[in-house]
Each structure stands twice: as structure tokens, then as C-alpha cells.
Amino acid sequence: MHNNFKKLTLVAAVAAVAFASQANAGGYQINEQSVSGQGYGHAGRSSNINDATIVYGNPAGMSFLDRAQITAGGTFLSVDTDISNVSASRTGALVNTDGAGGVTGITPFGSSVVGTNDGDMVPGTLVPFAFYAHPVNERLAFGFGVYAPFGSKTEYEDSSQGRNQGNYTELKVVTAQPTVSYRFNEQWSVGAGVTYNQVEGELRRQVPVSVPGNPLLDPLVTEVDSRVEGDDEAWGYNLGVIYQPVPETTLGLTYRSKVDFNLEGNFTASSPVLDQLGIGTVTDTAALDLTTPETVNFSLTQQMSDNLKLMFGASWARWSRFDQILVTGDERGQITNEQQNYSNAWAFSTGGEYQLTQTLALRAGVTLDFTPTQDSTRSVRIPSDDRRIFSIGAGWSPTPDLTLDVAYSYLTERSTQVDQTKTDSFTVAGQSTAPVTSNYSADYKNQAHGIGAQLTYRF
């Protein structure tokens, strides 16, 4: 009985792996590693060299900096979500036994899931970063950065109608990156960095459970609070190249490797019903493989005049690596294997920067970000679709040594629908239940605001 229950609750807790939800890039990728770049929609991420954030944008760019500098800052993200046209139900059948394995009756049931749909399930979040770049001479430069390349959080209200599919998801990935850059001549520069990555994640879901033959349980379907936590650390790398055919034109290309995580941790499952049955809180270990996708970014920066430069960028992410959720346990072996079928995705951006005065630069940009999620597998943990992002920003340099950058971005998503079904089945208290199937359907409309600020000091 305990083994069967452990299997159910672990499947329920991780079945959305989703260590993924709302963020300001496709899937669960985060773009907030530069506020100066945010101002022009990150259009020149690999080619426009403003400050030490180029350590992330393109390590080859450090060789173009004229002196050592440190850049630190962050972006505060606020996400608004409207949920409408909600339908949620549970169906199944109770299989009653006589205690010796004989079936005494089958009772089908079906009912609506009652709950709320407040929306706005993504808490406001600050995404910080810090970078240091140090040119050794005209050709060689070193750098170091700490930033968040992936992460997300969704927290529905406890009474959400979609709680049987998932009501809490959190992912934190923090990366430290030492980097080196070498400039061969006036036209070519290359760079490389090693990344050390730490991940932490937590998932929660209210598992629908059918327990027949007990007069204390009403209604027939109750819910178990299932939670899983895990962490891991892993290594990756990135590569970059910059080419300047003429001083006014800069081309940049950056590659960031995949990172393979194997999250290991614990899960718990509890409810008053389990206490009544004398089971109490169920605990076990769990392991989940998660691979963050490799990405490629190309960008062009063109100096149009002494005061104006324009930028264009294109990014590609190999999200097809996220094709399934495979969870294993110490006792059960393979616990679940669910198809996600993510597809590779592109993002395109264009922007510009105008030097209004010697001390003030104005920026603006637009980004089109295409989702890797599929209609057939979209879940309450990842209720997102194609995105448009509009950005403005400014850089103020009161002295040659100091620059303050600010930016604002508005993200709007195409309206999308979640149509999700989950099935749970197990045996408890000597009686078997037929599968309990929970269905959830709803329309989602997401928008987000990002406000960022960063400070650069040059030595």
C-alpha cells in the first residue's frame, strides 16, 4: 500500500517538470543580464559593446573595452495574468473489494472541480547580475560574471481550479562565469568562458485521490498535498567571436552550451485523510534529469552617424532537448515518462541608440519571441505563447568613469489556452481505485512589465 501511494505522489509532484513557467524569454529562459541592453531590446547582445555586461553578451567583446570596469544591477519583473472560460472536472470509478481481493461493486462518479481563478500567479521578482571586465593589454582581457540564465516561479492560490494539475513551481539557476578574450587584430576577436551552474527547484500539486469504503470521507474524491524539492550543480561553457569589417560595422556571434542537471532531493505527501487512515506523511527520494538548451545569438551593430547606431539580433534555442519528463525513484525505478515535445524556437529583435548629449544616450527596441511550447502539451505551469516586447531606456554618464542605465520593457503575449488532463490511480487501505482523471481547460492572457537599473564604474 505504501509503495503504491509513493508511486502516485511522486508522479504527481514532478509530472510537470516544469521547473518552468513565466519568464521574459521563451520557455523558462531569462534575458535580464544587462539593463543597457534591455533598453534596445537586446538587439545588439553579441555586437554592441557598452560595458562589462558584454561578458555575458559576447566574451569576445571584452577585448574592445579600453579599461577595467564593473557593472552591477537588476531588473524587477511584474507579471499580470487573466484566466477566463475555465472548466474543471474529475471522473472515475470506485472499485470496492471484500478485503480478500474480490470485487464487490463498481461505482462510477463524475463531478466538477470547485475553485477560484484569481490569475496573477507570478510574484514580482528581482533578477540581479554583476560583471567585471579587465583588459590586460590591447589584445588580451579577462572577465567574470554572476547572473541568472534560467528561472521562474508561479504560485496559484490554494483554491485554484487548476490545483490538480499544479499550483506551485519554482526554479532558480545561478551561474558564475570566468571568461577570457583575445583580439587578433583590428577586425577579429574571440572569447570563451566556463560556467558553473547551481539549480534549485520546487514543485507542488494537489493530487485527487478516491478512497472508497470509508464513511468518514466525503466527498469520494479528496486531495493530497504533494511536494518535491531538488537541487544540483553542473558545468557548461560559452564561445564568442566578433568581426569588424569596417570601424562602423560590428558583427557578433555567441554560442552557449547546454547544461545537464540531475536534480536529487525529497518529496512529501500529506493530508488529513492520510492521517485518518493511519498512513501519515509519506516521504521518499526523487531524481529528475533536466537539460537547459544550448543557444546561439547573432547580432549586428551599425554606426549610422556620430550620434546614432542601429542594431539587429536573432537568437535560436534548442528547446527540442526538452522532449520528455523522466522521473526515477530509489524504490520504483522509472516513475513517470511524460512527453513534452518542445520545439526549437527563434527570437528576433531590432533597436537603436541615440547619443542626445555627451552625457545622455536614449534607447528603444522591439523583440518578437516565439514560444517552444506546443498546444497539445501546454500546462498550468507554463501557460505562455508567442511574445512581443517593447523597450525603452537611457544611459547617463555624469563623469567618464560612471554610467547609470535605466530601462523599461512591456511584454504582451498572444492569448492562449491550456487544455490539460491528468490521471492518477493507486491502492489504499486494502481497496483499489480505478483511475481518477482530472480535466482542466482555461484561456490565459499574460502581460509583464520589467523595470531595470544598473551602475557601471570604470577604473
C-alpha positions in Angstrom: 0.0 0.0 0.0 2.7 2.5 0.9 4.7 1.7 -2.2 1.7 2.3 -4.4 1.0 5.5 -2.7 4.6 6.7 -3.0 4.5 6.0 -6.7 1.4 8.1 -7.2 2.5 11.0 -5.2 6.0 11.2 -6.8 4.4 11.1 -10.2 2.0 13.9 -9.2 4.7 16.1 -7.7 7.1 16.0 -10.7 4.8 15.5 -13.5 5.1 18.9 -14.9 8.8 19.3 -14.6 8.5 22.0 -15.4 10.8 23.8 -13.4 9.3 26.2 -16.0 6.7 28.8 -16.2 6.5 32.6 -16.9 9.7 34.4 -17.7 10.8 37.1 -20.1 12.1 34.7 -22.7 11.0 31.6 -24.4 10.4 28.5 -22.2 12.0 29.3 -18.8 15.0 31.2 -20.1 15.8 34.7 -18.6 17.1 37.6 -20.7 17.8 40.0 -17.8 21.6 40.2 -17.7 22.0 43.7 -18.9 19.9 46.9 -18.4 21.8 48.8 -21.0 20.9 46.0 -23.5 17.4 45.9 -22.2 16.9 49.5 -23.4 17.2 48.4 -27.1 15.5 45.0 -26.7 18.9 43.2 -26.5 19.1 43.6 -30.3 22.9 44.1 -30.1 23.5 41.5 -27.4 26.5 39.9 -29.2 27.8 43.0 -31.0 27.2 46.2 -29.1 29.9 46.9 -26.5 28.7 49.3 -23.8 30.0 48.0 -20.5 31.1 44.9 -18.6 27.8 43.1 -19.3 29.4 42.1 -22.6 31.0 39.3 -20.5 27.6 37.5 -20.9 26.6 39.0 -24.3 29.7 38.0 -26.1 33.0 37.3 -24.3 35.0 38.3 -27.4 33.8 41.9 -26.8 35.9 42.4 -23.6 39.0 43.0 -25.9 37.3 46.1 -27.2 36.9 47.8 -23.8 39.5 50.5 -23.1 39.8 49.9 -19.4 38.7 47.8 -16.4 35.1 48.2 -15.3 32.4 46.7 -13.1 28.7 46.6 -13.9 26.0 45.6 -11.4 22.3 45.9 -11.4 19.0 44.1 -11.8 15.5 44.1 -13.4 12.3 43.8 -11.4 9.7 41.7 -13.3 5.9 42.1 -12.7 3.6 39.7 -14.5 -0.2 40.1 -14.9 -2.3 37.1 -15.9 -6.1 36.9 -16.6 -7.7 33.5 -16.6 -11.1 33.0 -18.1 -13.5 30.4 -19.6 -12.5 27.9 -17.0 -13.8 24.3 -17.0 -12.5 21.7 -14.4 -13.8 18.3 -13.6 -12.9 14.8 -12.3 -14.2 11.4 -13.4 -13.5 7.9 -12.5 -14.9 4.8 -10.8 -14.7 3.3 -7.3 -13.7 -0.4 -7.2 -14.9 -1.9 -3.9 -13.4 -5.1 -2.6 -14.2 -7.6 0.1 -10.8 -7.4 1.7 -9.7 -10.7 0.1 -9.2 -9.4 -3.4 -12.8 -9.9 -4.5 -14.7 -7.1 -6.3 -18.0 -6.3 -4.6 -19.0 -3.4 -6.8 -18.0 -0.6 -9.1 -19.4 2.9 -8.6 -18.7 5.5 -11.3 -18.5 9.1 -10.4 -18.1 12.5 -12.1 -18.0 16.0 -10.6 -16.9 19.5 -11.2 -13.8 20.9 -9.5 -14.8 23.9 -7.5 -12.3 26.7 -7.0 -11.1 30.2 -7.8 -9.2 31.7 -10.8 -7.6 34.9 -9.5 -4.8 34.8 -12.0 -1.6 36.9 -11.4 0.1 33.8 -10.1 3.6 35.1 -10.8 5.1 37.0 -7.9 7.1 40.1 -8.5 10.8 39.1 -8.9 14.1 40.9 -8.9 16.7 39.4 -11.3 20.2 40.7 -10.3 23.6 40.4 -12.0 27.2 41.6 -11.7 30.1 41.6 -14.2 33.7 42.6 -14.1 35.9 43.0 -17.2 39.7 43.7 -17.2 41.7 44.4 -20.3 45.3 43.3 -19.7 46.6 45.0 -22.9 45.4 45.9 -26.3 44.8 42.2 -27.2 44.1 40.2 -24.0 41.2 40.6 -21.5 39.8 38.7 -18.6 36.3 38.9 -17.1 33.9 37.4 -14.5 30.2 37.4 -14.2 27.4 36.2 -11.9 23.9 36.1 -13.3 20.7 34.0 -13.7 20.3 32.4 -17.1 17.2 30.4 -16.3 14.4 30.6 -13.7 10.8 31.1 -13.0 8.1 31.0 -10.4 4.3 30.5 -10.4 2.2 30.4 -7.2 -1.5 29.9 -7.7 -3.9 30.4 -4.8 -4.6 27.3 -2.7 -8.2 27.1 -4.0 -7.2 27.4 -7.7 -9.4 25.3 -10.0 -6.2 24.1 -11.7 -4.6 22.9 -8.5 -4.9 19.2 -9.5 -2.6 20.0 -12.5 -0.1 22.1 -10.5 -0.3 25.0 -8.1 3.3 25.9 -7.3 6.5 25.9 -9.4 9.9 27.5 -8.7 13.2 27.3 -10.4 16.4 29.1 -9.6 19.6 28.8 -11.7 22.6 30.9 -10.7 25.7 30.9 -12.9 29.3 32.1 -12.3 31.4 32.6 -15.4 35.2 33.3 -15.7 36.0 34.5 -19.2 38.9 35.3 -21.4 39.1 37.2 -24.7 41.8 37.7 -27.3 41.9 40.3 -30.1 43.9 39.1 -33.1 43.8 42.5 -35.0 41.5 45.4 -35.6 38.9 43.2 -37.2 38.8 39.9 -35.3 38.3 38.9 -31.6 37.4 35.7 -29.9 36.3 34.8 -26.4 35.5 31.8 -24.2 34.0 31.2 -20.8 33.4 28.3 -18.4 30.1 28.3 -16.5 29.5 26.9 -13.1 25.7 26.5 -12.6 23.6 25.8 -9.5 19.9 24.9 -9.7 17.2 24.6 -7.1 13.6 23.7 -7.8 10.3 23.0 -6.0 7.0 21.7 -7.4 3.6 21.3 -5.7 0.3 19.8 -6.8 -3.0 18.8 -5.1 -3.4 15.1 -6.1 -7.0 14.0 -6.5 -7.5 10.7 -4.5 -10.5 8.4 -4.5 -10.8 6.3 -1.3 -13.9 4.0 -1.2 -15.4 2.2 1.7 -14.8 4.7 4.4 -17.8 6.7 5.8 -15.5 9.3 7.2 -14.5 10.5 3.7 -16.9 12.8 2.0 -16.8 13.6 -0.9 -15.5 10.4 -2.5 -12.6 12.3 -4.0 -10.2 14.1 -1.7 -6.9 15.8 -2.3 -3.3 15.1 -1.1 -0.8 17.9 -0.9 2.3 16.6 -2.9 5.6 18.5 -2.9 9.1 17.8 -4.3 12.3 19.7 -3.9 15.7 19.1 -5.5 19.0 20.7 -6.4 22.2 20.0 -8.4 25.3 21.7 -9.9 26.8 21.3 -13.3 29.3 22.9 -15.7 28.9 24.4 -19.2 30.7 26.9 -21.4 30.2 29.7 -24.0 32.1 30.9 -27.0 32.1 34.2 -28.9 33.5 35.9 -31.9 33.4 39.5 -33.1 34.2 40.7 -36.6 34.5 44.4 -37.6 34.9 44.6 -41.4 35.0 48.4 -41.0 35.0 50.5 -37.9 31.3 51.4 -38.3 30.1 47.8 -38.5 30.3 45.1 -35.9 29.1 41.6 -36.2 28.9 39.3 -33.2 28.2 35.6 -32.7 27.8 33.8 -29.4 27.2 30.1 -28.5 26.1 28.9 -25.1 26.3 25.2 -24.3 23.6 23.0 -22.9 23.9 22.2 -19.2 22.9 18.7 -17.9 21.4 18.7 -14.4 20.3 15.7 -12.4 18.2 17.1 -9.6 18.1 15.0 -6.5 16.0 15.7 -3.4 12.9 14.7 -1.5 9.2 14.7 -1.7 6.4 14.7 0.8 2.7 14.0 0.6 0.2 14.8 3.3 -3.5 15.3 4.0 -5.9 14.8 6.9 -7.2 11.7 5.0 -3.9 10.0 5.2 -3.8 10.8 8.9 -7.3 9.2 9.3 -6.1 6.1 7.5 -3.1 5.8 9.8 -0.6 6.4 6.9 0.6 9.9 8.0 3.0 11.9 5.9 4.7 10.0 3.1 8.3 10.8 2.2 10.8 9.4 -0.3 13.7 10.5 -2.6 13.3 11.5 -6.2 15.6 12.2 -9.2 14.9 14.2 -12.3 17.1 14.9 -15.3 16.9 18.5 -16.7 18.9 19.8 -19.7 18.9 23.5 -20.3 19.1 24.2 -24.1 22.1 25.4 -26.0 21.6 28.8 -27.6 23.1 30.8 -30.5 22.9 34.5 -30.8 23.8 36.7 -33.8 23.7 40.4 -33.8 24.7 43.4 -36.0 25.6 46.9 -34.8 25.8 49.6 -37.4 27.0 53.1 -36.6 24.8 55.3 -38.8 26.3 58.6 -37.7 28.3 60.1 -34.8 25.2 60.1 -32.7 23.1 57.2 -34.0 23.6 53.4 -34.1 21.2 50.7 -35.1 21.1 47.0 -34.0 19.6 43.8 -35.1 19.6 40.4 -33.4 18.5 36.9 -33.9 18.6 34.1 -31.2 17.9 30.4 -31.5 17.4 27.9 -28.7 17.4 24.1 -29.0 14.3 23.5 -26.9 13.7 20.2 -28.6 16.0 18.7 -25.9 13.0 19.1 -23.6 11.0 16.3 -25.1 10.0 14.2 -22.1 9.9 14.2 -18.3 11.6 11.1 -16.9 11.5 10.7 -13.2 13.1 7.8 -11.3 13.0 6.7 -7.6 15.2 4.6 -5.4 12.4 2.0 -4.9 10.2 2.2 -8.0 12.8 2.7 -10.9 11.0 4.6 -13.6 8.2 6.6 -12.0 6.9 8.5 -14.9 7.7 9.3 -18.6 5.7 12.2 -20.0 6.1 13.7 -23.4 6.6 17.5 -23.6 7.5 17.8 -27.3 9.1 21.3 -27.1 10.2 22.7 -30.4 13.3 24.7 -31.2 12.4 28.4 -31.1 13.6 31.8 -32.5 13.6 35.3 -31.2 14.2 38.4 -33.3 14.9 42.0 -32.1 15.8 45.4 -33.5 16.7 48.6 -31.7 18.7 51.7 -31.7 20.7 54.1 -29.5 20.9 57.9 -29.9 23.6 60.0 -28.2 21.5 63.0 -27.3 24.3 64.8 -25.5 27.8 63.9 -24.4 26.3 62.5 -21.2 22.9 61.1 -22.2 22.1 58.3 -24.5 18.5 57.3 -25.4 17.5 53.7 -26.5 14.5 51.8 -27.8 13.9 48.3 -29.2 11.3 45.7 -30.2 11.5 41.9 -29.8 9.5 39.0 -31.2 9.9 35.9 -29.1 8.3 32.7 -30.3 7.3 30.1 -27.8 8.7 26.5 -27.8 5.5 25.1 -26.1 3.0 23.1 -28.0 -0.8 23.4 -27.9 -1.3 19.7 -27.0 1.1 19.8 -24.0 0.8 23.3 -22.6 0.2 23.2 -18.8 -0.9 25.4 -16.0 2.8 25.6 -15.1 3.7 27.0 -18.5 0.7 28.8 -19.8 2.5 31.0 -22.3 2.6 31.7 -26.0 4.4 33.9 -28.6 5.5 37.3 -27.1 6.1 40.8 -28.2 8.4 43.0 -26.1 8.7 46.8 -26.4 11.6 48.5 -24.6 12.9 52.0 -23.9 16.0 53.0 -21.9 18.6 55.6 -21.2 22.2 55.8 -20.2 23.6 58.8 -18.2 27.3 59.4 -17.7 27.9 62.3 -15.3 31.6 61.5 -15.5 33.8 59.4 -17.8 34.2 56.9 -15.0 30.5 56.4 -14.1 27.3 55.4 -16.0 23.8 54.9 -14.8 21.5 52.9 -17.1 17.7 52.5 -16.7 15.2 50.7 -18.9 11.6 49.7 -19.1 10.0 46.8 -21.0 6.4 45.9 -21.7 5.7 42.3 -22.7 2.4 41.1 -24.2 1.6 37.5 -25.1 -0.8 36.1 -27.6 -3.9 34.8 -25.8 -3.5 31.0 -25.3 -5.4 28.1 -24.0 -4.5 25.3 -21.5 -6.3 22.0 -22.0 -4.7 19.6 -19.6 -5.7 16.1 -18.4 -4.0 14.0 -15.7 -4.8 10.5 -14.4 -3.9 9.1 -11.0 -4.5 5.6 -9.6 -3.4 3.6 -6.6 -4.5 1.3 -3.8 -5.0 2.3 -0.2 -6.5 0.7 2.9 -6.8 -2.6 1.1 -9.2 -1.3 -1.6 -8.3 -0.4 -5.1 -9.5 2.6 -7.0 -9.9 2.9 -10.7 -8.1 5.8 -12.3 -9.2 9.3 -11.2 -9.0 11.6 -14.2 -8.8 15.4 -13.7 -9.5 17.7 -16.6 -8.7 21.4 -16.7 -9.3 23.9 -19.5 -8.9 27.7 -19.4 -7.9 30.7 -21.5 -4.8 32.7 -20.4 -3.8 36.2 -21.3 -0.4 37.3 -20.0 1.5 40.6 -19.9 4.6 41.7 -18.0 6.5 44.8 -17.0 10.2 44.9 -16.5 12.0 47.9 -14.8 15.8 47.8 -14.6 18.7 49.8 -13.4 22.4 49.3 -13.4 25.6 51.1 -12.5 29.0 50.9 -14.3 32.2 52.1 -12.8 35.4 52.3 -14.9 38.8 52.1 -13.2 
